[in-house]
């Protein structure tokens, strides 16, 4: 059996997406969509998978993931800041630059 080949156009799109992604921890006023601010973070998929569980079909963690009590300590360590989950809703967000 021969190894699967990736067509050049598909490989380009994969590499482009990976190279043009940025991840942030964004936070909003609790229970609203009122954006407050965000932290730019550098996390690999492996690092993210230690903190969050990917939704089915989202192996690259491209969806938005909430920061809850289970993730709080790891995200605080990553940011070097305390999170106030009573005042803000925090999310891991991935942005693909155009």
BALOBA-1460 file (C-alpha; in Angstrom, 3 decimals):
// residues 98
<rec num="1" residu="x" x="0.000" y="0.000" z="0.000"/>
<rec num="2" residu="x" x="1.371" y="3.408" z="-0.981"/>
<rec num="3" residu="x" x="1.230" y="6.352" z="1.419"/>
<rec num="4" residu="x" x="-1.526" y="8.880" z="0.789"/>
<rec num="5" residu="x" x="-0.406" y="11.904" z="-1.159"/>
<rec num="6" residu="x" x="-1.604" y="15.398" z="-0.421"/>
<rec num="7" residu="x" x="-2.214" y="17.497" z="-3.489"/>
<rec num="8" residu="x" x="-0.135" y="20.713" z="-3.549"/>
<rec num="9" residu="x" x="-3.205" y="22.985" z="-3.478"/>
<rec num="10" residu="x" x="-4.574" y="21.227" z="-0.393"/>
<rec num="11" residu="x" x="-1.186" y="21.307" z="1.320"/>
<rec num="12" residu="x" x="-0.910" y="25.042" z="0.595"/>
<rec num="13" residu="x" x="-4.304" y="25.707" z="2.189"/>
<rec num="14" residu="x" x="-3.411" y="23.681" z="5.276"/>
<rec num="15" residu="x" x="-0.074" y="25.440" z="5.720"/>
<rec num="16" residu="x" x="-1.610" y="28.851" z="4.972"/>
<rec num="17" residu="x" x="-4.291" y="28.324" z="7.602"/>
<rec num="18" residu="x" x="-1.799" y="27.187" z="10.236"/>
<rec num="19" residu="x" x="0.613" y="30.008" z="9.417"/>
<rec num="20" residu="x" x="-2.104" y="32.678" z="9.526"/>
<rec num="21" residu="x" x="-3.880" y="31.715" z="12.728"/>
<rec num="22" residu="x" x="-3.760" y="33.531" z="15.986"/>
<rec num="23" residu="x" x="-5.315" y="32.491" z="19.226"/>
<rec num="24" residu="x" x="-6.580" y="34.759" z="21.940"/>
<rec num="25" residu="x" x="-8.152" y="34.531" z="25.344"/>
<rec num="26" residu="x" x="-10.943" y="37.079" z="24.977"/>
<rec num="27" residu="x" x="-13.156" y="38.241" z="27.784"/>
<rec num="28" residu="x" x="-16.613" y="39.759" z="27.919"/>
<rec num="29" residu="x" x="-18.790" y="41.207" z="30.652"/>
<rec num="30" residu="x" x="-20.469" y="38.265" z="32.389"/>
<rec num="31" residu="x" x="-23.608" y="37.084" z="30.626"/>
<rec num="32" residu="x" x="-23.317" y="39.588" z="27.761"/>
<rec num="33" residu="x" x="-21.593" y="39.996" z="24.426"/>
<rec num="34" residu="x" x="-19.905" y="43.209" z="25.599"/>
<rec num="35" residu="x" x="-16.265" y="42.707" z="24.603"/>
<rec num="36" residu="x" x="-13.735" y="43.937" z="27.159"/>
<rec num="37" residu="x" x="-10.309" y="42.883" z="25.873"/>
<rec num="38" residu="x" x="-8.166" y="39.935" z="24.847"/>
<rec num="39" residu="x" x="-4.759" y="38.387" z="25.350"/>
<rec num="40" residu="x" x="-2.791" y="37.075" z="22.386"/>
<rec num="41" residu="x" x="-1.557" y="33.584" z="23.264"/>
<rec num="42" residu="x" x="0.700" y="31.072" z="21.558"/>
<rec num="43" residu="x" x="-0.561" y="27.569" z="22.129"/>
<rec num="44" residu="x" x="-0.037" y="24.413" z="20.123"/>
<rec num="45" residu="x" x="-2.881" y="21.995" z="19.534"/>
<rec num="46" residu="x" x="-1.170" y="19.598" z="21.972"/>
<rec num="47" residu="x" x="-1.065" y="22.280" z="24.678"/>
<rec num="48" residu="x" x="-4.677" y="23.221" z="24.079"/>
<rec num="49" residu="x" x="-5.758" y="19.588" z="24.224"/>
<rec num="50" residu="x" x="-4.306" y="19.351" z="27.742"/>
<rec num="51" residu="x" x="-6.577" y="22.208" z="28.863"/>
<rec num="52" residu="x" x="-9.735" y="21.707" z="26.772"/>
<rec num="53" residu="x" x="-11.395" y="18.765" z="25.067"/>
<rec num="54" residu="x" x="-12.021" y="19.342" z="21.365"/>
<rec num="55" residu="x" x="-15.543" y="19.171" z="20.090"/>
<rec num="56" residu="x" x="-16.160" y="16.342" z="17.643"/>
<rec num="57" residu="x" x="-14.672" y="17.229" z="14.264"/>
<rec num="58" residu="x" x="-12.575" y="20.112" z="15.620"/>
<rec num="59" residu="x" x="-9.122" y="18.528" z="15.918"/>
<rec num="60" residu="x" x="-7.404" y="21.893" z="15.317"/>
<rec num="61" residu="x" x="-9.416" y="23.662" z="18.036"/>
<rec num="62" residu="x" x="-10.807" y="26.256" z="15.633"/>
<rec num="63" residu="x" x="-14.090" y="26.661" z="17.522"/>
<rec num="64" residu="x" x="-14.556" y="28.947" z="20.505"/>
<rec num="65" residu="x" x="-13.948" y="27.272" z="23.865"/>
<rec num="66" residu="x" x="-15.082" y="28.725" z="27.197"/>
<rec num="67" residu="x" x="-12.705" y="29.076" z="30.109"/>
<rec num="68" residu="x" x="-14.436" y="27.479" z="33.064"/>
<rec num="69" residu="x" x="-13.286" y="26.358" z="36.512"/>
<rec num="70" residu="x" x="-11.624" y="23.288" z="34.976"/>
<rec num="71" residu="x" x="-9.407" y="25.477" z="32.756"/>
<rec num="72" residu="x" x="-8.992" y="28.474" z="35.074"/>
<rec num="73" residu="x" x="-5.676" y="27.542" z="36.759"/>
<rec num="74" residu="x" x="-3.982" y="26.598" z="33.467"/>
<rec num="75" residu="x" x="-5.129" y="29.797" z="31.746"/>
<rec num="76" residu="x" x="-4.079" y="31.941" z="34.725"/>
<rec num="77" residu="x" x="-0.613" y="30.358" z="34.558"/>
<rec num="78" residu="x" x="-0.467" y="30.960" z="30.798"/>
<rec num="79" residu="x" x="-1.480" y="34.621" z="31.113"/>
<rec num="80" residu="x" x="0.303" y="35.362" z="34.383"/>
<rec num="81" residu="x" x="-2.923" y="37.003" z="35.569"/>
<rec num="82" residu="x" x="-5.840" y="36.076" z="37.786"/>
<rec num="83" residu="x" x="-9.193" y="35.526" z="36.074"/>
<rec num="84" residu="x" x="-12.455" y="36.787" z="37.575"/>
<rec num="85" residu="x" x="-15.022" y="34.243" z="36.406"/>
<rec num="86" residu="x" x="-17.702" y="35.988" z="38.460"/>
<rec num="87" residu="x" x="-17.277" y="39.246" z="36.534"/>
<rec num="88" residu="x" x="-16.228" y="38.083" z="33.045"/>
<rec num="89" residu="x" x="-16.777" y="35.254" z="30.572"/>
<rec num="90" residu="x" x="-13.459" y="34.137" z="29.050"/>
<rec num="91" residu="x" x="-13.009" y="32.220" z="25.800"/>
<rec num="92" residu="x" x="-10.229" y="30.672" z="23.770"/>
<rec num="93" residu="x" x="-10.797" y="32.039" z="20.268"/>
<rec num="94" residu="x" x="-8.964" y="31.273" z="17.045"/>
<rec num="95" residu="x" x="-8.773" y="33.859" z="14.300"/>
<rec num="96" residu="x" x="-7.650" y="33.030" z="10.770"/>
<rec num="97" residu="x" x="-6.101" y="36.101" z="9.211"/>
<rec num="98" residu="x" x="-7.235" y="36.956" z="5.715"/>
